[in-house]
Amino acid sequence: MIKVGIIGVGTVGTSVAEILRDNADVITARAGVDIVVKSGVVKNLNKDRGLDISISDNVDDILNDPEIDIVVELMGGIEEPFEVVKRALNSGKAVVTANKALLAYHRYELQDIAKDIAFEYEAAVAGGIPIITALRDGLSANHIESMMGIMNGTCNYMMTEMTNNGVSYDAILKESQDLGYAEADPSFDVGGFDAAHKLLILASIAYGIDAKPEDILIEGIDNVRSEDIAFAKEFGYAIKLLGIAKKDGNEVELRVHACLIKQEEMIAKIDGVMNAISVVGDKVGETLYYGPGAGGDATASAVVANIIDIARSGKSTPMLGFNRPMEGSKLTLKPTENIESKYYLRVNVSDKAGVLAKLTKIYESHNISIETMLQRPSENTSANLLISTHTAKESNVQAMINELEAESFVNARPVMIRIV
């Protein structure tokens, strides 16, 4: 018998215990051994979880219990769970976590500590989608050329409603909070940080890149407005918050931001709270993974799958996919300023003669070529210029935006969205 201790018996933790109880027949058949939850740790002992297990508010009750074989960490946060997981691994207990923030900052340290002890984290990226297993095991024969994905269901739901139903950003944000998709402080989701944590985990498996959130380009959807969506539709694009990883020679670019993406692309068709990740391997080509990216049962399904894997074989797969460094040139992180892309800008300007000539001259001075331009009326005596560019360098575009913002005929800092 395998005995499990759950640290953090909230929505996902409760679902883990219920799945192990309700689906015990198929789980035992697949694992070859009975798996039971022995105990759980919570912050609030007064809340009834409806579970027939021992509950306490002290992690030592699990970490110091010699009968516990697998610790499931569902606490949330970074440093406190890091200390808890280190203690579990150092005591020889296998660990399963769904904590993306923990892994975004400490995955390589935990890999070094775990060594031959099983440490699994399928639920940390895209909830119920088995993307970790697919990338680490199923595609292990490939050099990964690129990855692109919708990794945050809250942002995808918001963009879907803004695009399909014309809901304003402020209105859909409030609705998302009322539905429980977005937190009272939504910045972690709408600012792109949640998706960035997930992208960093995938990048380690695909490329062996040890980067932190502070090292990569992270933007959200908080500047997207109806004018941008209208422009996107007119030119055959959808707007999505995407996590992007792309190999370019011996460099890898990592970025999270709102994107204009062609409507015929599969990722552009993913609506609502669903997640999807496209992975391009040099031998297999493109593969697409789609499913629920959050929710108690979907996330718990991935946690339980990891528990079953550990019960079957202990440790059989390197935590981050590499048993040793690759021979030859090591891949490094491309500096953000060197990223190249096409760009869309919304520039609110004074509606008077000579403005367009001045603006195009500034574009030219930064070696940026305009592809399309639309003018739409705005408030009073101003207008919105909606402009897309040919491929340009990130540093040039940022410098141009700074110059435009300082011009007297520009009424607010231009809004920029990259095109993929």
N, C-alpha and C positions, 0 to 999 in steps of 0.2 A: 504493500500500500504506500502511495505517495501522499504526504500530508503538506498542505498549503497554508501559509499565513498571509493575510491580505492587510497591508498597511494603507489605510485610506478606503473605508467601506462607504463610499458615496454612491453616486449613480452608477458609475462603471464597476466599482468594487462589488456592489450588491448584485449587479447583473452577472459578474464572474461567478459569484457563489451560487446564484440561481441556475446558471447554465451547467455548472458542474453537478448540481443536484438533479435538475430536471432531465438532462441528457446523459445521465450516468451510464446508461446501457451502451450507447454508441461510443461514448468516450472510453469506457473500459475496454470495449472490443478493439478500438483502434490503438489505444495506448498499450494494451496487454497487461494492465495493472489498474487496480482501483485508485482513483484520485479523489481526495476529500479535502474540504476546507476545515482545518482544525480551529483556527482562531482569526480574529480581526482586530484592528486597532482603529479607533475613531477619535475625533476631537470632542464630539458631543455625545456623551453617554445617554442623554435623555431621549434621543431620537430612536424610535423603534424601526429597525431595518427589516423586520419580518423574517429573520434568519435564525436557524437553530444551531448557532455556533457561539463559542466563547468570544465576548467582546470586552476590550479594555481600552484605556487611553494611554497606555505605556508601550512604546515600541520594544522595550526590553522583553516584554512577555512573548514576543515572537523571535527576536534576534537571539535571545538566550535559551530558547526552547530546543533541546537536542532532537526532538521528534519532527520539527519543521524541516522539510526537505527543500521547498521552494518558497521564496519570499516574493510576493507580488506588490510592487511599489506603485501606488496610485495617489500619492500625497499632493502632487503639484508643487511648484516652486523649483528652486535650483540648489541652493547650498545645503539646506536641511536634508532633503532627500539624498544628496550626494554623500553626506556623512552616514546616513542610514544604509544606503546601498553598499558603501565601502565596508561597513561593519558586517553586513550580511555576507559579502563575498569573502572577506577575511576569515569568517567563521566556517567557510566551506559550503554555504548554502547557495543554490542556484537562484538567479534573480530574473524576474520578468517585469518590465516596466512599460508604461504608456507615456512616459514623461519626456516630451520632445525638448522642453527647455533645458532639462538636465543634460540631455545628450548633445544639444547644440553647444554647450559649454564644456562638458566633461567627458565626452565619449572616448577620447584616446586615453585619458587617465584611467577610466573604468576598464577599458580593454586591457591595459597593462596590469591592473589589479586582478582582473578575472582570470587571466591566463587560461587554464584548462577547466575552469568552472563555467558552467553554462550561464550566459547572460543574453536574454532575448528581448526584443523591443518592437515587434511587428506593429503593435497598435500605436506607436509614436508617430507614424506617418500615414495619413489618409485612412485612419480608422479601420474599417472592415475590409479594405483592399489589401491583398497580400503582396504589396509592392516590394517590401524588404526581401522576402523570400524569392520573388521573381528576379530582382536585380542582383542579389547576392549569390543565388544558386542557379536559377533557371537561365540566366544570361551570362554566366561566369566564363564562357568561352569567348566572349566578345570584348573588344575595345568599345567602350560606350562613346559614341560620337556626340550625342546631345540628349538632354531631357527637358521636357516642358510640361508643366502641369498646373491644373486648378487644385490647390491644396488647402483652400479655406472655404468651407461651405457657406459661412456667413456672408462673405464678400460676393460669392457667386450668386447667392439668393438675392442680394441687394441689386447687383448689376442686372440680373434677369428681370426683376420687377421694374427697374428703371428703363430697361430697353423694351420690354414687351408691353408694359402697361402704363408707361409714362409717369411713373411715380417719382416724386422729387427725392433728392438724396436725403434731406432732413426727415421727410415723412417715412421713407423706407427704413432709415436707421432706427427711428422710434418704434416702428412696427417690428423690426427684428429684435429689439430689446424686449418688447411686449411678448413676443413668441418664445423668448428664451434662446434665440440664436446668437444674440450679441449681449455682452455684459453691460452693466451700468456704465463702466468705463470701457468703451469699445475700441480703444486705440490699438490694443494688441492684435485685433483682427483687422480692422479697416486700415491700420497703418502698415500692414504687411509683415509684422514681426512673427506672427504664428506661422505663416507660410515660409518665412526665411529659416526658422528653426528646422522645419521639415526638409527644406532644400539642402541645408548643410549636412544633415544626416545622410541623405541620398548621395551627395557629392563625395562623402568619405568612402562609401561603398563603391561608387563608380570610378573614382579617380584617386583615392587615397589623399584627398585634400583636407588638411587640418586647418580650417578657418573658423573664426568666430563671427557672430552676427555683426560686430563692429567692423569687420573687414570687408563686407560686401555691400552692394547697392540695395537698399531697401526703401521702397516707397509704397504708398497704399492707394486707395480709391477715393480718398476724402476730397480730392479736387475735381473729380469727374462730375460734370453737370449735363443738363439736357442738350445744350448746344453741341457738346462733344459727341453725344450719342447720335444726334441727328446727322452730323458730319460723317460719322462712322457708317451709318446705314446708307447714306447717299453714295458712298464710295465702296460699298460691299464689305464692310468690316463689322465685327462685333468687338465690344470692349470687355476684357476679362482681366482679373488679377492673376498673373502667372508667375510661377517660379521657373527660372530658366537656367540651365547649365549647358555650356557649349565648349567643346574642345577645339582649340585653335593652335595647331602645332604642339608645342610643349606647355601651352598655357590653357587654363580653364577659366571662363568667365562665369560668375555666379551673380544672379540678380533677381530681385522680386519687385514687380511694379505692375501698374495697370498697362495693358497692351491693346493696341488695335490689331486684330488678327482676322484674316480673310474668313468670311462666313462659311466657305466650303470646307475649311479645316475641321476635322473631327472635334478638336478641343473647343472650337467656337460653338458647337452644338450642345455642349453640356450645360444644362440649366438647373435652376433651383439650388438645393443644398448639396447636390452631388459633387464628388471629386473625380478627377480623371488625370492620368499621367501618361504621357507619351515618352517612350524610350527608344532611341535609335542606336542599334548595335552595328558594328562594321560587317558582321556576317549575317545576322538575322534580319536586318532592316528595322522597320518601325513596328513596335508593339504598343498596344494601348490598354491601359488598366482603368476600369471604371467601377464606381460603386459609392456607397455611403461613407463619407469621411469623418463622421462623428456620430454621437448617440450612444446611449448606454449599451444596448445589445450588440450593435455593430462593432464598437471598440472592444467590448468584452469578448466577442467571438474571436478576435485576433489574439487577445491575451490568453484565452483558453487553448487556442491552437499552439501557441508557444509552450504552454504547460504540457500539452500532449507530446510535442516534439522532445522536450526534455525527458519526460517519462519513458519515451521509446528508446532514446539513444544517449542520454546525458549530454555531452558536448561533442558535436560532430562538425560544426561549421565555425570558422573564425568569425568573431563578433562583427568586424567590419569588412569581412570578405577577403582579406589578404593574409596568407600565412607568412609572407616575407615581402619586402619591397621589390618592385619590378626592376629588372635589370635595364640598364640604359638610362635615358634622360628621365628625370623625375618631373612630374607635372607640377606646375606652380600656378598660383592664383593670378589671373590677369588684373592689373590695376584698373579700377573703375573708370578712370579718365581715358583709358585706351579702348574702351568698348566702342564698337561701331554699330550703328543701326539707322533705320529711317525714323523720322520724328514727325509728330503732329504738334502744332502749337495753336493755342487760342490766345490772341492778343487783343485786349480791349484798348481801343485808340480813340482819340478825338476825331470826329467825323468832319474833316476839313481838308482843303486842297494841300497837296504836297506830302501828306503823311505816307502814302503808299510808296512814293519814290524814296523817301528817307528810310523806310523800313527795309525795302529790298536792298538798298545800299549797305545797310548794316549786315544783312544776311551775307551779301557778297564779301564783305570785309572779313568775315569769319570762315570763308571758304565753304559756305553752305548753299546748296542749290535748291530752289523751290520747285516742287513738282506740281502741286495744285493749290489754289487759293479761292476761298469763298468769303464774301462779306455779308454779314448779317446785322441788321439794326439792333442796337442795344438801348439803354436808357438815355433819355435826353439827347444830347448832341454827341453821343459816342457810338461806336460800332465795334462788333467783334470780327476780327480777321481770323479765319480758320485756315491754317496753312499746313500742308504736308511737305516734307523734304525728300530729296534723294538721300542715299546713305551718307552719313556724316559721323564725325568723331565726337564722343561724349564731351570731351573737354571744350571743343569748339562751340558746341550747342550751349553748354552752361555759361561760357563766357559771353555768348551772344545774348542769352536771357538776361544776364546781369547788366549788359549795356542797354538793352531795351528798357529794362525797369527804370533806369536812370533818366531816360528821355522824357521831356515834358509832355510829349504827345501820347505817351503810354500811361494809362490810368491805373493800372495795377500790374503786379508781377505776372508775366505770361504763364499760362498753364501749359505744361508739356506732357505728352503721352508718347511713349515709344511704339513703333510699328514693327511687328514681327511677321 
